[in-house]
Amino acid sequence: MFVAGFTGAGMQILLIMVMQSFYGFAYLVTPLMITLFMGGLVAGTRVWRIVWRDPSLFKTTGLMWIMALLSAAAVVLLKTEQLFIRQWTGMIILGILNFLPGLIVGSVYGLLLALTSKEAPAAAGRLYSADLAGAAMGSLIPPLFLVPLIGVSNTFILFCGFNVAAGLYLQSRKVIKL
């Protein structure tokens, strides 16, 4: 949950910075970008049962790998600057790139909560605190340290690596101990 929160919040902050870089008015659209991300969180926690049905560790791993693919797709899309020449097209693409990580983080939270339903009150608190800690670190570390040191594209690649590693770690575990 920590990695999902870290990546989700980090991607959100970086996409707001990309919006500022491309169009020069991040202050105007930042509330919209945050709303799209939070809407993705809500949609993910509500829709995961419809899409994934029964919770399993394999499905959670799949979501982590989907987040890794989304991070890699962000790199590819940002390198293809032709998509961002038209302002509205670019803003819609950045909005979708902001909504989808929220959708995945919300789904990961719902799946992990369902997997730990036997110890529901304690597990919910631990999952929520891991999500908040990851989101706090994802909001602080990438813009403050990673982007100045390695750049935006490499930060997205690093997010991809974190999610692949977290997916491999989850896949290697037989039992979740939160």
C-alpha positions in Angstrom: 0.0 0.0 0.0 2.9 2.3 0.7 4.3 2.0 -2.8 0.9 2.5 -4.4 0.3 5.7 -2.3 3.9 6.9 -3.0 3.6 6.3 -6.8 0.0 7.8 -7.0 0.9 11.0 -5.1 4.2 11.3 -6.9 2.6 11.0 -10.3 0.0 13.5 -9.4 2.6 16.1 -8.3 4.8 15.5 -11.3 1.8 15.8 -13.7 0.9 19.1 -12.2 4.6 20.2 -12.7 4.4 18.9 -16.3 1.2 20.9 -16.8 3.0 24.0 -15.6 5.9 23.3 -17.9 3.8 22.8 -21.0 1.1 25.4 -20.5 2.3 27.8 -17.8 -0.8 27.8 -15.7 -0.7 25.1 -13.1 -2.4 27.2 -10.4 -5.5 27.4 -12.5 -5.8 23.6 -13.1 -4.2 22.2 -9.9 -7.6 21.9 -8.1 -9.0 20.1 -11.1 -6.0 17.7 -11.3 -6.3 17.0 -7.5 -10.1 16.4 -8.0 -9.5 14.0 -10.8 -7.0 12.0 -8.7 -9.3 11.9 -5.7 -12.2 10.9 -8.1 -10.0 8.1 -9.2 -9.5 7.0 -5.6 -13.2 7.0 -5.0 -13.9 5.2 -8.3 -11.2 2.6 -7.5 -12.6 1.8 -4.1 -16.1 1.5 -5.5 -15.5 -0.4 -8.7 -12.7 -2.9 -7.9 -15.2 -5.6 -7.0 -17.0 -5.3 -10.3 -13.7 -5.5 -12.3 -11.7 -7.9 -10.1 -14.5 -9.9 -8.3 -12.8 -12.0 -5.7 -9.7 -10.4 -4.0 -6.4 -12.2 -4.3 -2.8 -11.5 -3.9 -2.3 -12.2 -7.7 -4.8 -9.5 -8.6 -3.1 -7.0 -6.2 0.2 -7.8 -7.9 -1.5 -7.2 -11.3 -2.6 -3.8 -10.1 0.9 -2.9 -9.1 2.2 -4.0 -12.5 -0.6 -1.9 -14.2 0.7 1.1 -12.2 4.2 0.3 -13.5 2.8 0.2 -17.0 1.1 3.5 -16.4 4.3 5.1 -15.2 6.1 3.8 -18.3 3.2 5.1 -20.5 3.6 8.5 -18.9 7.3 8.5 -20.0 6.3 7.6 -23.6 3.5 10.1 -23.8 5.7 12.9 -22.4 8.4 12.1 -24.9 5.8 12.4 -27.7 5.4 16.1 -27.5 3.2 16.3 -30.5 0.2 15.2 -28.3 0.7 18.3 -26.2 0.8 21.0 -28.9 -2.9 21.5 -28.7 -3.7 22.7 -25.2 -7.0 20.9 -24.7 -5.7 17.6 -26.0 -2.7 17.8 -23.7 -4.8 18.8 -20.7 -7.2 15.9 -21.3 -4.3 13.5 -21.6 -2.7 14.8 -18.4 -6.1 14.6 -16.7 -6.5 11.0 -17.7 -3.0 10.3 -16.5 -4.0 11.8 -13.2 -7.3 9.9 -12.9 -5.9 6.4 -13.6 -3.3 6.3 -10.8 -6.0 7.3 -8.4 -8.2 4.5 -9.8 -5.4 2.0 -9.3 -4.5 3.2 -5.7 -8.2 3.0 -4.7 -8.5 -0.5 -6.2 -5.3 -1.7 -4.4 -6.7 -0.3 -1.1 -10.0 -2.1 -1.6 -8.4 -5.4 -2.6 -6.0 -5.4 0.3 -8.7 -4.4 2.7 -10.9 -7.3 1.4 -7.9 -9.7 1.7 -7.4 -8.7 5.4 -11.1 -8.7 6.3 -10.6 -11.1 9.2 -8.8 -8.4 11.2 -10.8 -5.6 9.6 -10.5 -2.7 12.1 -6.7 -3.0 12.7 -6.0 -3.8 9.0 -8.0 -0.9 7.8 -6.0 1.5 10.0 -2.7 0.0 9.0 -3.5 0.1 5.3 -4.8 3.7 5.6 -1.7 4.8 7.5 0.6 3.1 4.9 -1.3 4.8 2.1 -1.0 8.2 3.8 2.7 7.7 4.6 3.4 6.7 1.0 1.4 9.6 -0.3 3.2 12.1 2.0 6.6 10.7 0.9 5.4 10.7 -2.8 4.4 14.4 -2.5 7.7 15.3 -0.9 10.5 13.3 -2.3 10.0 13.3 -6.1 9.6 17.1 -6.5 12.2 18.0 -3.9 14.9 15.4 -4.6 14.2 13.1 -7.6 13.2 15.6 -10.3 16.2 18.0 -9.7 18.6 15.0 -9.6 17.4 12.7 -12.3 14.6 14.6 -14.2 10.9 14.0 -14.8 11.2 11.0 -17.2 13.6 9.2 -15.1 11.4 9.7 -12.0 8.5 8.1 -13.9 10.9 5.2 -14.8 11.8 4.9 -11.1 8.1 4.8 -10.2 7.8 2.0 -12.7 10.7 0.1 -11.1 9.2 0.6 -7.6 5.9 -0.9 -8.7 7.5 -3.8 -10.5 9.6 -4.6 -7.4 6.6 -4.3 -5.2 4.6 -6.6 -7.5 7.4 -9.1 -7.4 7.6 -8.9 -3.6 3.9 -9.4 -3.3 4.0 -12.3 -5.8 6.7 -14.0 -3.8 4.7 -13.9 -0.5 2.3 -16.7 0.3 0.5 -14.8 3.1 0.0 -11.1 3.6 1.0 -10.0 7.1 0.1 -6.3 7.4 
